[in-house]
Amino acid sequence: MGDCGGTTKKKTMDILARPARFGFEERFEPQSNRFTLTGCDHFGLPARDPELSGKFFEQILGGVEFFRAGYSEAERAAKKSRHIFYHVGAVLVELVEQRTENGYPDATNPNGENMNPHYAFGTTAAGVLAFKEHLTREGIPFAGPRRHGSVVSAASVYFRDIDGNILEVVTWEDMPASEIVPVPPGGRLADWNALKHNWRPH
């Protein structure tokens, strides 16, 4: 008959009792899944022009094209949306042609008040600092590196792609306090409207 939720309650209390800082090794420890799910297969982002957005992912995030669809004459005749898959490290990102000029971020976050949804890519502490310099060279505005409140074992740089999707590069390694940019008054990690840009490939 089970224990009327006793085990679940204990697990919840154990999690809540953990200190705010815990080893980043634990962050990446695979957990068993009762439905045999293995993780994120891919995620899709709306793109006004998948080709142009793909260049952003190639040149800014080091993406490697894997597969594309919707480009053949038959697919275009059937009005199939163009979409291109890119590998970004171990993550597969699908850039999907949107049907309207106004994108998903324009509709869901017009005043830049929300940071969700956002999409994060992991790296090392040195990788975050190098990526910050990379964004600077590319003329792409960003916020950070910033801590996540009480989660002091993580530091992130936030920015947006050319379609306004909010992206993040994060590390769970230690980073020198001198490299951390304080969160501005009000507690918002970034002024998302200030991170809009018109980057073009080179």
C-alpha positions in Angstrom: 0.0 0.0 0.0 3.0 2.4 0.2 3.7 4.9 3.0 1.0 7.5 2.3 3.6 9.9 0.8 6.1 9.6 3.6 9.0 8.7 1.3 8.2 11.5 -1.1 7.9 14.0 1.8 11.3 12.9 3.1 12.9 13.3 -0.3 11.4 16.8 -0.6 12.6 17.8 2.8 16.1 16.4 2.0 16.2 18.6 -1.1 15.0 21.7 0.8 17.6 21.1 3.5 20.5 21.2 1.0 22.7 24.2 1.2 22.4 26.8 -1.6 25.8 25.8 -2.8 26.4 22.2 -3.9 29.0 20.6 -6.2 28.5 21.2 -9.9 29.2 17.5 -10.3 25.8 16.8 -8.7 24.2 19.2 -11.3 25.2 16.9 -14.1 24.6 13.5 -12.4 22.1 11.5 -14.5 18.9 10.5 -12.7 16.8 7.5 -13.5 13.5 8.1 -15.1 10.5 5.9 -14.6 9.3 6.6 -18.2 12.8 5.8 -19.7 13.2 9.4 -20.8 16.9 10.2 -21.4 16.8 14.0 -21.6 16.2 16.8 -24.1 16.3 15.5 -27.6 16.1 19.0 -29.1 14.3 22.3 -28.7 12.8 24.5 -31.4 13.2 28.3 -31.7 11.2 30.5 -34.0 13.2 32.2 -36.7 12.1 34.9 -39.2 14.8 33.6 -41.6 16.3 30.2 -40.6 19.3 30.8 -42.8 20.1 34.1 -41.1 19.4 32.7 -37.7 21.5 29.8 -38.5 24.5 32.1 -39.3 24.0 33.5 -35.8 24.1 30.1 -34.2 27.2 29.2 -36.3 29.2 32.3 -35.7 28.1 33.2 -32.2 27.4 29.8 -30.6 29.7 27.6 -32.7 26.7 25.6 -34.1 27.2 22.9 -36.6 24.4 22.2 -39.1 23.0 18.7 -38.9 19.8 18.6 -41.0 17.4 20.8 -42.8 13.9 20.4 -44.2 11.3 22.4 -46.0 13.7 23.5 -48.7 12.8 21.2 -51.6 10.4 22.2 -54.3 7.9 19.7 -53.2 8.1 20.8 -49.5 7.8 24.5 -50.5 4.8 23.7 -52.7 3.2 21.9 -49.7 3.9 25.1 -47.6 6.1 23.2 -45.2 8.0 25.5 -42.9 11.7 25.7 -43.4 13.7 24.4 -40.4 17.4 23.7 -39.8 18.9 21.7 -36.9 22.2 22.7 -35.4 24.4 20.9 -32.9 25.6 23.3 -30.1 27.8 21.0 -28.1 25.6 18.2 -27.0 22.3 20.1 -27.6 20.3 20.0 -30.8 18.6 23.2 -31.7 15.9 23.4 -34.3 15.5 26.9 -36.0 11.9 26.9 -37.3 10.5 29.4 -39.8 7.8 31.4 -38.2 4.6 32.3 -39.9 4.4 36.0 -38.9 6.8 38.9 -38.9 6.3 39.4 -35.1 8.1 36.6 -33.4 7.2 34.6 -30.3 9.3 36.9 -28.0 7.4 39.9 -29.4 4.1 38.4 -28.5 5.0 36.9 -25.1 7.5 39.5 -23.8 6.8 42.8 -25.6 8.0 45.0 -22.8 11.0 42.9 -21.8 9.7 42.1 -18.4 10.1 38.3 -18.4 13.2 36.1 -18.8 11.2 33.0 -19.7 11.3 31.1 -21.8 15.1 31.2 -22.1 17.6 28.6 -23.3 20.9 27.9 -21.6 24.2 26.4 -22.8 26.8 25.1 -20.4 30.5 25.7 -20.3 33.4 26.2 -17.9 34.1 29.4 -15.8 36.9 30.2 -18.3 34.4 29.6 -21.1 31.9 32.1 -19.7 34.6 34.8 -19.6 35.9 34.0 -23.1 32.3 34.0 -24.4 31.7 37.5 -22.8 34.7 38.8 -24.8 33.4 37.0 -27.9 30.1 38.8 -27.6 31.9 42.1 -27.1 33.9 41.6 -30.3 30.7 40.8 -32.2 28.9 43.9 -30.9 26.2 41.9 -29.2 24.8 43.4 -25.9 24.8 41.1 -22.9 24.3 41.1 -19.2 26.7 39.5 -16.7 28.4 37.4 -15.6 25.8 37.3 -12.9 25.0 35.0 -10.0 21.7 33.3 -9.6 20.7 34.7 -6.2 21.3 32.1 -3.5 22.6 29.7 -6.1 26.1 31.0 -5.8 27.7 28.0 -7.6 26.4 29.2 -11.0 27.3 32.3 -13.0 25.7 33.3 -16.4 25.9 35.7 -19.3 22.6 36.6 -20.9 22.0 37.8 -24.4 19.4 37.5 -27.2 19.6 36.1 -30.7 18.5 38.1 -33.8 14.9 36.9 -33.3 14.8 38.1 -29.7 15.0 34.6 -28.1 16.7 34.9 -24.7 19.9 32.8 -24.5 22.3 32.1 -21.6 25.8 30.7 -21.3 26.3 29.3 -17.8 28.9 27.7 -15.7 28.6 25.7 -12.4 32.3 26.1 -11.7 33.8 28.6 -9.3 34.3 32.1 -10.8 36.3 34.9 -9.1 34.1 37.4 -7.4 35.9 40.2 -9.3 34.4 38.9 -12.5 30.8 38.9 -11.3 28.6 41.9 -12.3 26.1 42.8 -9.5 22.4 42.4 -10.2 21.0 45.9 -10.6 18.4 47.4 -8.2 15.0 45.6 -8.5 16.6 42.2 -8.8 16.2 41.7 -12.6 19.1 39.8 -14.1 18.9 42.0 -17.2 17.0 44.7 -19.1 15.9 42.4 -21.9 14.8 45.2 -24.2 18.4 46.7 -23.9 19.7 43.4 -25.2 17.9 43.6 -28.6 20.3 44.0 -31.5 20.5 43.7 -35.3 23.6 41.5 -35.7 24.5 40.4 -39.2 26.8 37.6 -40.3 30.4 38.3 -41.6 
